[in-house]
């Protein structure tokens, strides 16, 4: 009975670790997509739109839109910071999983599978 309870606790811990890692990966993916979209906005509609070196009047348009696109740059920075934070959390969770796995009793090597028993009896 005690053995079954330990197995259940190990399975629960593995599932919890899996869910934590999955949640962090989803969070990173979302933040990365947001940062990518903001970067695309900056490149296409600010830096790619005007050419002040070639068209002198474009410098006025770029200056006019400077504050607006500064907000986009800060949004991208916030998303990159969120990605960095989530990756740190993910790394810590992976270390926790690794430590948990190292501390598990290594029963796998001592267990004989049904397949092994059947192949020995043939």
Secondary structure as a PSIPRED ss2 file (coil, helix, strand):
# PSIPRED VFORMAT (PSIPRED V4.0)

   1 X C   1.000  0.000  0.000
   2 X H   0.000  1.000  0.000
   3 X H   0.000  1.000  0.000
   4 X H   0.000  1.000  0.000
   5 X H   0.000  1.000  0.000
   6 X H   0.000  1.000  0.000
   7 X H   0.000  1.000  0.000
   8 X H   0.000  1.000  0.000
   9 X H   0.000  1.000  0.000
  10 X H   0.000  1.000  0.000
  11 X H   0.000  1.000  0.000
  12 X H   0.000  1.000  0.000
  13 X H   0.000  1.000  0.000
  14 X H   0.000  1.000  0.000
  15 X H   0.000  1.000  0.000
  16 X H   0.000  1.000  0.000
  17 X H   0.000  1.000  0.000
  18 X H   0.000  1.000  0.000
  19 X H   0.000  1.000  0.000
  20 X H   0.000  1.000  0.000
  21 X H   0.000  1.000  0.000
  22 X H   0.000  1.000  0.000
  23 X H   0.000  1.000  0.000
  24 X H   0.000  1.000  0.000
  25 X H   0.000  1.000  0.000
  26 X H   0.000  1.000  0.000
  27 X H   0.000  1.000  0.000
  28 X H   0.000  1.000  0.000
  29 X H   0.000  1.000  0.000
  30 X H   0.000  1.000  0.000
  31 X H   0.000  1.000  0.000
  32 X H   0.000  1.000  0.000
  33 X H   0.000  1.000  0.000
  34 X H   0.000  1.000  0.000
  35 X H   0.000  1.000  0.000
  36 X H   0.000  1.000  0.000
  37 X H   0.000  1.000  0.000
  38 X H   0.000  1.000  0.000
  39 X H   0.000  1.000  0.000
  40 X H   0.000  1.000  0.000
  41 X H   0.000  1.000  0.000
  42 X H   0.000  1.000  0.000
  43 X H   0.000  1.000  0.000
  44 X H   0.000  1.000  0.000
  45 X H   0.000  1.000  0.000
  46 X H   0.000  1.000  0.000
  47 X H   0.000  1.000  0.000
  48 X C   1.000  0.000  0.000
  49 X C   1.000  0.000  0.000
  50 X C   1.000  0.000  0.000
  51 X C   1.000  0.000  0.000
  52 X C   1.000  0.000  0.000
  53 X C   1.000  0.000  0.000
  54 X C   1.000  0.000  0.000
  55 X C   1.000  0.000  0.000
  56 X C   1.000  0.000  0.000
  57 X C   1.000  0.000  0.000
  58 X H   0.000  1.000  0.000
  59 X H   0.000  1.000  0.000
  60 X H   0.000  1.000  0.000
  61 X H   0.000  1.000  0.000
  62 X H   0.000  1.000  0.000
  63 X H   0.000  1.000  0.000
  64 X H   0.000  1.000  0.000
  65 X H   0.000  1.000  0.000
  66 X H   0.000  1.000  0.000
  67 X H   0.000  1.000  0.000
  68 X H   0.000  1.000  0.000
  69 X H   0.000  1.000  0.000
  70 X H   0.000  1.000  0.000
  71 X H   0.000  1.000  0.000
  72 X H   0.000  1.000  0.000
  73 X H   0.000  1.000  0.000
  74 X H   0.000  1.000  0.000
  75 X H   0.000  1.000  0.000
  76 X H   0.000  1.000  0.000
  77 X H   0.000  1.000  0.000
  78 X H   0.000  1.000  0.000
  79 X H   0.000  1.000  0.000
  80 X H   0.000  1.000  0.000
  81 X H   0.000  1.000  0.000
  82 X H   0.000  1.000  0.000
  83 X H   0.000  1.000  0.000
  84 X H   0.000  1.000  0.000
  85 X H   0.000  1.000  0.000
  86 X H   0.000  1.000  0.000
  87 X H   0.000  1.000  0.000
  88 X H   0.000  1.000  0.000
  89 X H   0.000  1.000  0.000
  90 X H   0.000  1.000  0.000
  91 X H   0.000  1.000  0.000
  92 X H   0.000  1.000  0.000
  93 X H   0.000  1.000  0.000
  94 X H   0.000  1.000  0.000
  95 X H   0.000  1.000  0.000
  96 X H   0.000  1.000  0.000
  97 X H   0.000  1.000  0.000
  98 X H   0.000  1.000  0.000
  99 X H   0.000  1.000  0.000
 100 X H   0.000  1.000  0.000
 101 X H   0.000  1.000  0.000
 102 X H   0.000  1.000  0.000
 103 X H   0.000  1.000  0.000
 104 X C   1.000  0.000  0.000
 105 X C   1.000  0.000  0.000
 106 X C   1.000  0.000  0.000
 107 X C   1.000  0.000  0.000
 108 X C   1.000  0.000  0.000
 109 X C   1.000  0.000  0.000
 110 X C   1.000  0.000  0.000
 111 X C   1.000  0.000  0.000
 112 X C   1.000  0.000  0.000
 113 X C   1.000  0.000  0.000
 114 X H   0.000  1.000  0.000
 115 X H   0.000  1.000  0.000
 116 X H   0.000  1.000  0.000
 117 X H   0.000  1.000  0.000
 118 X H   0.000  1.000  0.000
 119 X H   0.000  1.000  0.000
 120 X H   0.000  1.000  0.000
 121 X H   0.000  1.000  0.000
 122 X C   1.000  0.000  0.000
